[in-house]
């Protein structure tokens, strides 16, 4: 199966746009928001609670059909704004090493 110039392979991971500290402060919607800078770094918002999370792949597991799927874990890096965006990125880089 071929791909056109500029078209990404479906196997290529998405790269999150690197958000600024001001952009992160404006996030209000519940969910996991990729902030860029380090692959897998997210700001998780649940109601009024905000926390930094690093999502990592720790291996593979077979599903019910015998297909191998990535097995992920979330590592908490601290709450926002007590841990700044810069500090969260630094912690995430250290853990990725």
C-alpha positions as CSV (number, residue, x, y, z in Angstrom):
1,X,0.0,0.0,0.0
2,X,1.5,3.3,-1.0
3,X,1.3,6.7,0.5
4,X,1.2,10.1,-1.2
5,X,3.9,12.7,-0.5
6,X,3.0,14.4,2.8
7,X,0.5,11.6,3.8
8,X,1.4,9.9,7.0
9,X,1.4,6.2,7.5
10,X,-1.4,4.9,9.8
11,X,1.4,3.4,11.9
12,X,3.1,6.7,12.6
13,X,2.2,8.2,16.0
14,X,0.6,11.6,16.1
15,X,2.8,14.5,17.4
16,X,1.0,16.9,19.7
17,X,1.5,20.6,19.0
18,X,3.7,22.1,21.8
19,X,1.4,24.3,23.9
20,X,2.5,27.4,25.8
21,X,2.0,27.9,29.5
22,X,-0.7,30.4,28.7
23,X,-2.5,27.9,26.4
24,X,-2.4,25.3,29.1
25,X,-3.9,27.7,31.7
26,X,-6.8,28.3,29.3
27,X,-7.8,24.6,29.0
28,X,-11.1,24.0,30.8
29,X,-12.8,21.0,29.1
30,X,-12.7,17.6,31.0
31,X,-10.4,15.0,29.5
32,X,-6.8,14.3,28.6
33,X,-5.1,17.1,26.7
34,X,-1.7,16.5,25.0
35,X,0.6,19.5,25.6
36,X,3.5,18.5,23.4
37,X,7.2,18.8,24.2
38,X,7.5,15.2,25.4
39,X,5.6,12.3,23.8
40,X,2.8,11.1,26.1
41,X,2.6,14.2,28.3
42,X,-0.9,15.2,29.1
43,X,-2.9,17.5,31.4
44,X,-5.8,15.5,32.7
45,X,-8.8,17.6,33.7
46,X,-11.7,16.1,35.8
47,X,-14.2,18.7,37.0
48,X,-12.0,21.2,39.0
49,X,-9.0,18.8,39.4
50,X,-6.0,19.2,37.1
51,X,-3.0,16.9,37.0
52,X,0.0,16.1,34.8
53,X,0.1,12.5,33.5
54,X,2.7,10.8,31.4
55,X,1.3,7.9,29.3
56,X,3.8,5.2,28.5
57,X,3.8,1.8,26.7
58,X,5.0,-0.9,29.1
59,X,4.7,-3.9,26.8
60,X,2.2,-5.7,24.7
61,X,-0.7,-8.0,25.5
62,X,-2.9,-10.3,23.4
63,X,-6.5,-9.3,23.1
64,X,-9.5,-11.7,22.9
65,X,-8.7,-12.3,19.2
66,X,-5.0,-13.1,19.8
67,X,-3.8,-9.8,18.3
68,X,-1.0,-8.0,20.1
69,X,-1.9,-4.6,21.5
70,X,0.2,-2.0,23.3
71,X,-0.2,-2.1,27.0
72,X,-0.2,1.5,28.5
73,X,0.2,2.9,31.9
74,X,-0.3,6.5,33.2
75,X,2.3,7.9,35.5
76,X,1.3,10.9,37.7
77,X,3.7,13.8,37.7
78,X,1.8,16.1,40.1
79,X,-1.1,18.5,40.1
80,X,-1.4,21.7,38.1
81,X,-0.5,24.6,38.9
82,X,1.7,23.3,41.7
83,X,3.8,21.6,39.1
84,X,4.4,24.0,36.2
85,X,4.4,23.0,32.5
86,X,8.2,23.4,32.3
87,X,8.6,21.2,35.4
88,X,6.2,18.6,34.1
89,X,8.1,18.4,30.8
90,X,11.4,18.0,32.7
91,X,10.0,15.2,34.9
92,X,8.6,13.5,31.8
93,X,12.0,13.7,30.0
94,X,13.7,12.2,33.0
95,X,11.2,9.3,33.2
96,X,11.5,8.6,29.4
97,X,15.2,8.1,29.8
